[in-house]
């Protein structure tokens, strides 16, 4: 994979595809982790006297009402603060105004274009990798650097499209992500996988790809109940991915010695912060019980399994993490991993958000910036954003 250090960027116009898809509430950035993650590549280009042109998406654009809430101007402001220099911002994704600003750029200038998904309002041009749009954006620069790990599993005009027309490489963030994940290609043992989240459907590819490599796969979150149901157990009103019961049965039949399921749960009648909960063994579930977090016995069991792990990959929380009451045991297992210095990769998305909120994100071996991209990497799929650069 060609990296930015192998690309001639001296005094060039460098287009960098970043991942500035950050949470914004009332015009304020809630978490700037992804912006900070892009700084190393941007600063490297500035050191080479490059003119830096930044592209990113933010949120989804389906109708005109989505434009204002997904405006990238707050990101330009935060970037200015972090870089300690003015960042030019053009509120357009194409046109004379943008071209004039690019033309007038001096070495060391940084320009951020408006949200690339503004182009999705008219025929999903960004998300469908419209050929003309990719060629247009490529015409603004001399070379292209893809540093948006969170979108490398998507073929968009702003990554695959631009890379099709310019000398291209990956930035430091993607290089770091790939280096961290590469340890899973030939993992040390014991190799333990922890999977949480809501649906089995989201993790089928990961399970199929890793079940032959892993020593154990610990399953929590809502997806655990589909496996438990497949074993013939009562799960009450807990989350069920009925369409994938047969898949769970097949996995349990073929790899039952590797798949570790919870034995108890925090149980309530309703999914909110107000209702009371009790901890129940899965064998004691009633028809109206709803499991919302793994229980203490399960946590102890999971700790025992991972205590001597050489490497752990974890994707998805183990309870309904967005509710304060049901985040306890995800946090407890994260703390155990950090306290015992277990080499752990957090596979992006909700589990990284959980680790960040609990103060553990920077204490693990690697916390990925891309949930969907990491999942597809773990499934063994080819990633279009990388293939275009290869």
C-alpha positions as CSV (number, residue, x, y, z in Angstrom):
1,X,0.0,0.0,0.0
2,X,1.5,3.3,-1.1
3,X,1.8,5.8,1.8
4,X,2.0,9.5,1.9
5,X,5.8,9.4,2.4
6,X,6.1,7.7,-1.0
7,X,4.2,10.5,-2.7
8,X,5.7,13.6,-4.2
9,X,3.8,16.4,-2.5
10,X,6.4,19.2,-2.3
11,X,4.7,22.5,-3.4
12,X,1.7,20.5,-4.8
13,X,-2.0,20.9,-4.4
14,X,-2.8,17.9,-2.2
15,X,-6.4,16.7,-1.9
16,X,-6.9,14.9,1.4
17,X,-10.1,12.9,2.0
18,X,-10.6,13.1,5.8
19,X,-13.2,11.7,8.1
20,X,-14.8,14.7,9.8
21,X,-18.1,12.9,10.4
22,X,-18.2,14.2,14.0
23,X,-21.2,14.7,16.4
24,X,-22.5,18.3,16.3
25,X,-25.3,19.6,18.5
26,X,-26.6,23.2,18.1
27,X,-23.6,24.1,16.0
28,X,-21.1,22.9,18.5
29,X,-18.8,19.9,18.1
30,X,-19.4,17.3,20.8
31,X,-16.3,15.1,20.2
32,X,-13.4,16.2,18.0
33,X,-11.5,12.9,18.1
34,X,-11.7,12.4,14.3
35,X,-10.5,15.9,13.6
36,X,-7.5,15.5,15.9
37,X,-6.8,12.1,14.2
38,X,-6.4,13.9,10.8
39,X,-3.8,16.5,12.0
40,X,-0.7,14.4,11.5
41,X,-1.3,14.0,7.8
42,X,-2.4,17.6,7.3
43,X,0.7,19.0,9.2
44,X,3.0,16.7,7.2
45,X,1.6,18.3,4.0
46,X,2.1,21.8,5.4
47,X,5.7,21.0,6.2
48,X,6.2,20.2,2.5
49,X,4.8,23.6,1.5
50,X,1.7,22.0,0.0
51,X,-1.6,23.6,-0.7
52,X,-4.0,21.4,1.3
53,X,-7.5,20.8,0.1
54,X,-9.7,18.9,2.5
55,X,-12.8,16.9,1.7
56,X,-15.2,15.1,4.1
57,X,-18.8,14.0,4.5
58,X,-20.9,14.7,7.6
59,X,-24.1,12.8,8.3
60,X,-26.6,11.8,5.6
61,X,-28.2,14.1,3.2
62,X,-31.6,12.9,2.0
63,X,-33.6,16.2,1.8
64,X,-33.0,19.9,1.9
65,X,-33.7,20.0,5.7
66,X,-30.6,17.9,6.2
67,X,-28.2,20.5,4.7
68,X,-28.1,23.0,7.6
69,X,-27.6,20.5,10.3
70,X,-24.7,18.8,8.4
71,X,-22.8,22.0,7.5
72,X,-19.1,21.5,7.9
73,X,-18.3,25.1,8.9
74,X,-18.0,24.2,12.7
75,X,-15.2,21.7,11.6
76,X,-13.4,24.5,9.7
77,X,-13.5,26.6,12.9
78,X,-12.2,23.8,15.1
79,X,-9.5,23.0,12.6
80,X,-8.3,26.6,12.6
81,X,-8.0,26.3,16.4
82,X,-6.1,23.1,16.3
83,X,-3.7,24.1,13.5
84,X,-3.3,27.6,14.9
85,X,-4.0,29.1,11.5
86,X,-6.9,30.2,9.4
87,X,-8.6,27.4,7.5
88,X,-10.4,28.6,4.4
89,X,-13.9,27.3,4.0
90,X,-16.0,27.3,0.9
91,X,-19.7,26.6,1.4
92,X,-19.9,24.9,-2.0
93,X,-18.8,21.5,-3.3
94,X,-18.1,22.8,-6.8
95,X,-18.3,25.9,-9.0
96,X,-16.6,29.2,-9.9
97,X,-16.3,30.3,-6.2
98,X,-14.5,27.1,-5.2
99,X,-12.2,27.1,-8.3
100,X,-11.3,30.8,-7.6
101,X,-10.3,30.0,-4.0
102,X,-8.2,27.0,-5.1
103,X,-6.5,29.1,-7.8
104,X,-5.5,31.8,-5.3
105,X,-4.1,29.4,-2.6
106,X,-0.6,29.9,-1.5
107,X,1.8,27.1,-0.2
108,X,0.8,26.4,3.4
109,X,-2.9,27.3,2.9
110,X,-5.6,24.9,4.1
111,X,-9.0,24.8,2.4
112,X,-12.1,22.8,3.5
113,X,-14.9,22.2,1.1
114,X,-18.5,21.9,2.1
115,X,-19.9,18.4,3.0
116,X,-19.3,16.1,0.1
117,X,-22.7,14.5,0.7
118,X,-24.4,17.8,-0.3
119,X,-23.9,16.2,-3.7
120,X,-26.3,13.4,-2.6
121,X,-29.3,15.7,-2.8
122,X,-29.3,15.4,-6.5
123,X,-29.0,11.8,-7.5
124,X,-26.6,10.6,-4.8
125,X,-23.6,11.7,-6.8
126,X,-21.2,11.3,-3.9
127,X,-22.4,8.0,-2.5
128,X,-22.8,6.4,-5.9
129,X,-19.3,7.4,-7.0
130,X,-20.5,9.6,-9.9
131,X,-17.7,9.5,-12.5
132,X,-18.1,13.2,-13.5
133,X,-18.0,14.4,-9.8
134,X,-14.9,12.3,-9.0
135,X,-13.1,13.7,-12.1
136,X,-14.2,17.3,-11.1
137,X,-12.8,17.0,-7.6
138,X,-9.6,15.5,-8.9
139,X,-9.2,18.4,-11.2
140,X,-8.7,20.7,-8.2
141,X,-5.4,19.1,-7.1
142,X,-2.2,17.4,-8.2
143,X,-2.2,14.4,-5.9
144,X,-4.6,12.6,-3.6
145,X,-4.3,11.3,-0.1
146,X,-7.0,9.1,1.4
147,X,-6.9,9.4,5.2
148,X,-10.6,8.6,5.9
149,X,-10.5,5.1,7.4
150,X,-14.2,5.3,8.3
151,X,-15.2,5.3,4.6
152,X,-12.6,3.1,2.9
153,X,-15.3,0.3,2.7
154,X,-17.4,2.6,0.5
155,X,-16.9,3.5,-3.2
156,X,-17.6,7.2,-3.2
157,X,-16.7,10.0,-5.6
158,X,-14.5,11.6,-2.9
159,X,-12.3,8.6,-2.4
160,X,-12.5,6.0,-5.2
161,X,-13.5,8.6,-7.8
162,X,-10.6,11.0,-7.1
163,X,-8.1,8.2,-6.7
164,X,-9.0,7.0,-10.2
165,X,-7.6,10.3,-11.7
166,X,-4.6,11.3,-9.6
167,X,-1.4,9.8,-8.1
168,X,-2.7,8.5,-4.7
169,X,-1.6,7.2,-1.4
170,X,-3.0,6.6,2.1
171,X,-2.3,9.0,5.0
172,X,-0.9,8.3,8.4
173,X,-4.2,7.5,10.0
174,X,-5.1,4.8,7.5
175,X,-1.6,3.4,7.7
176,X,-1.8,3.3,11.5
177,X,-5.2,1.5,11.3
178,X,-4.0,-1.1,8.8
179,X,-0.9,-1.8,10.8
180,X,-2.9,-2.3,14.0
181,X,-5.4,-4.6,12.3
182,X,-2.7,-6.6,10.5
183,X,-1.9,-8.4,13.7
184,X,-5.2,-10.2,13.2
185,X,-4.1,-11.8,10.0
186,X,-1.8,-14.2,11.8
187,X,-2.8,-13.6,15.4
188,X,-1.0,-14.7,18.5
189,X,-2.9,-17.2,20.7
190,X,-5.0,-17.3,22.7
191,X,-6.9,-15.1,20.3
192,X,-10.3,-13.9,21.7
193,X,-13.1,-12.2,19.9
194,X,-15.8,-10.2,21.8
195,X,-18.9,-9.3,19.9
196,X,-21.8,-7.2,21.1
197,X,-24.4,-4.9,19.6
198,X,-28.0,-5.5,18.6
199,X,-28.3,-7.9,15.6
200,X,-26.6,-11.1,14.5
201,X,-27.1,-10.0,10.9
202,X,-24.5,-7.2,11.4
203,X,-21.9,-9.7,12.5
204,X,-22.4,-12.8,10.3
205,X,-19.5,-12.1,8.1
206,X,-17.2,-11.4,11.1
207,X,-18.3,-14.6,12.8
208,X,-17.8,-16.8,9.7
209,X,-14.3,-15.3,9.1
210,X,-13.0,-15.4,12.6
211,X,-14.6,-18.5,14.1
212,X,-11.9,-20.7,12.5
213,X,-9.1,-18.4,13.7
214,X,-10.2,-17.5,17.2
215,X,-9.8,-19.6,20.3
216,X,-13.1,-18.2,21.8
217,X,-15.8,-15.8,20.6
218,X,-17.6,-14.2,23.5
219,X,-21.0,-12.9,22.6
220,X,-23.0,-10.3,24.5
221,X,-25.4,-7.5,23.6
222,X,-28.8,-8.0,22.0
223,X,-27.3,-10.5,19.5
224,X,-26.7,-13.0,22.4
225,X,-30.4,-13.7,22.6
226,X,-30.7,-15.1,19.1
227,X,-27.9,-17.6,20.0
228,X,-29.7,-18.5,23.3
229,X,-33.0,-18.9,21.5
230,X,-31.3,-21.2,19.0
231,X,-30.3,-23.3,22.0
232,X,-34.0,-23.6,22.9
233,X,-33.9,-21.2,25.9
234,X,-36.6,-18.8,26.9
235,X,-35.5,-15.2,26.2
236,X,-38.8,-13.4,27.0
237,X,-39.2,-10.0,25.2
238,X,-35.4,-9.7,24.6
239,X,-34.1,-8.7,21.2
240,X,-34.4,-11.5,18.6
241,X,-33.0,-11.6,15.1
242,X,-35.4,-14.3,14.0
243,X,-34.1,-14.4,10.4
244,X,-30.7,-15.6,11.6
245,X,-31.8,-18.3,14.1
246,X,-30.7,-21.1,11.6
247,X,-27.3,-19.4,11.3
248,X,-26.9,-19.4,15.1
249,X,-27.9,-23.0,15.3
250,X,-25.3,-23.9,12.6
251,X,-22.5,-22.0,14.4
252,X,-23.4,-23.6,17.7
253,X,-23.5,-27.1,16.2
254,X,-20.1,-26.7,14.4
255,X,-18.2,-24.4,16.8
256,X,-20.1,-24.8,20.1
257,X,-16.8,-25.3,21.9
258,X,-15.6,-21.8,20.8
259,X,-18.8,-19.7,21.2
260,X,-19.2,-18.4,24.8
261,X,-22.7,-17.1,25.7
262,X,-23.9,-15.1,28.7
263,X,-25.4,-17.0,31.6
264,X,-27.1,-14.1,33.4
265,X,-28.5,-10.7,32.5
266,X,-29.8,-7.4,34.0
267,X,-33.6,-7.9,33.4
268,X,-36.4,-5.5,33.3
269,X,-39.9,-5.3,31.8
270,X,-39.2,-2.1,29.8
271,X,-36.2,-0.6,28.0
272,X,-35.6,2.7,29.7
273,X,-33.7,4.3,32.6
274,X,-36.7,4.5,34.9
275,X,-37.7,0.9,35.3
276,X,-36.1,-1.3,38.0
277,X,-34.1,-4.3,37.0
278,X,-33.1,-7.6,38.6
279,X,-30.2,-9.9,37.6
280,X,-31.5,-13.3,36.4
281,X,-29.9,-16.5,35.1
282,X,-31.0,-17.1,31.5
283,X,-32.7,-20.4,32.7
284,X,-35.1,-18.3,34.9
285,X,-36.4,-15.9,32.2
286,X,-40.1,-15.4,32.1
287,X,-42.2,-14.5,29.0
288,X,-42.2,-10.8,29.7
289,X,-38.5,-10.5,30.7
290,X,-36.2,-8.3,28.7
291,X,-32.4,-8.7,29.0
292,X,-30.6,-5.3,28.8
293,X,-27.1,-6.0,30.0
294,X,-25.0,-9.0,30.8
295,X,-24.9,-10.0,34.5
296,X,-22.2,-10.2,37.0
297,X,-21.6,-14.0,36.6
298,X,-21.2,-13.5,32.9
299,X,-18.7,-10.7,33.5
300,X,-16.7,-12.9,35.8
301,X,-16.8,-15.7,33.2
302,X,-15.7,-13.4,30.4
303,X,-12.8,-12.1,32.5
304,X,-11.6,-15.6,33.1
305,X,-11.6,-16.3,29.4
306,X,-9.7,-13.2,28.4
307,X,-7.3,-13.1,31.3
308,X,-4.6,-15.0,29.5
309,X,-5.4,-13.7,26.0
310,X,-2.5,-12.8,23.7
311,X,-4.8,-10.5,21.7
312,X,-8.5,-9.5,21.9
313,X,-10.6,-7.8,19.2
314,X,-13.9,-6.3,20.5
315,X,-16.8,-4.9,18.5
316,X,-20.0,-3.7,20.0
317,X,-21.2,-3.0,23.6
318,X,-22.5,-5.8,25.8
319,X,-25.6,-4.1,27.0
320,X,-28.0,-1.2,26.0
321,X,-25.1,1.2,26.5
322,X,-27.0,4.3,25.6
323,X,-29.0,3.9,28.8
324,X,-27.0,4.7,31.9
325,X,-28.4,1.7,33.9
326,X,-27.2,-0.8,31.4
327,X,-23.6,0.3,30.6
328,X,-22.2,-1.0,33.8
329,X,-20.7,-4.3,32.7
330,X,-19.3,-3.1,29.3
331,X,-17.4,-0.5,31.4
332,X,-16.4,-3.2,33.9
333,X,-14.9,-5.4,31.2
334,X,-13.1,-2.4,29.6
335,X,-11.6,-1.6,33.0
336,X,-10.4,-5.2,33.4
337,X,-8.7,-5.1,30.0
338,X,-7.0,-1.8,30.8
339,X,-6.0,-2.8,34.4
340,X,-4.5,-6.1,33.2
341,X,-2.9,-4.6,30.1
342,X,-4.5,-7.1,27.8
343,X,-3.6,-6.3,24.1
344,X,-7.0,-5.2,22.8
345,X,-8.2,-3.7,19.5
346,X,-11.6,-1.9,19.8
347,X,-13.3,-2.2,16.4
348,X,-14.7,1.2,16.0
349,X,-18.3,2.5,16.4
350,X,-20.2,2.2,19.7
351,X,-17.5,0.3,21.6
352,X,-15.0,3.1,21.0
353,X,-17.6,5.6,22.0
354,X,-18.1,3.6,25.2
355,X,-14.4,3.4,25.9
356,X,-14.0,7.1,25.3
357,X,-16.9,8.0,27.6
358,X,-15.4,5.8,30.3
359,X,-11.9,7.2,29.9
360,X,-10.4,4.0,28.5
361,X,-10.0,4.8,24.8
362,X,-6.4,6.0,24.9
363,X,-5.4,3.1,27.3
364,X,-6.0,0.2,24.9
365,X,-3.6,-1.1,22.2
366,X,-5.8,0.3,19.4
367,X,-9.2,2.0,19.1
368,X,-10.3,2.1,15.5
369,X,-11.8,5.2,14.0
370,X,-14.1,3.3,11.6
371,X,-16.7,0.8,12.8
372,X,-18.1,-0.2,9.4
373,X,-14.7,-0.3,7.8
374,X,-13.3,-2.4,10.6
375,X,-16.2,-4.9,10.4
376,X,-15.7,-5.4,6.7
377,X,-11.9,-5.8,7.2
378,X,-12.7,-8.5,9.8
379,X,-15.0,-10.1,7.3
380,X,-12.1,-10.4,4.9
381,X,-13.7,-8.2,2.3
382,X,-11.8,-6.0,-0.1
383,X,-12.1,-2.3,0.8
384,X,-12.9,-0.1,-2.3
385,X,-11.0,2.9,-0.9
386,X,-7.9,0.9,-0.6
387,X,-8.3,-1.1,-3.8
388,X,-8.4,2.2,-5.7
389,X,-5.0,3.2,-4.3
390,X,-3.5,-0.2,-4.9
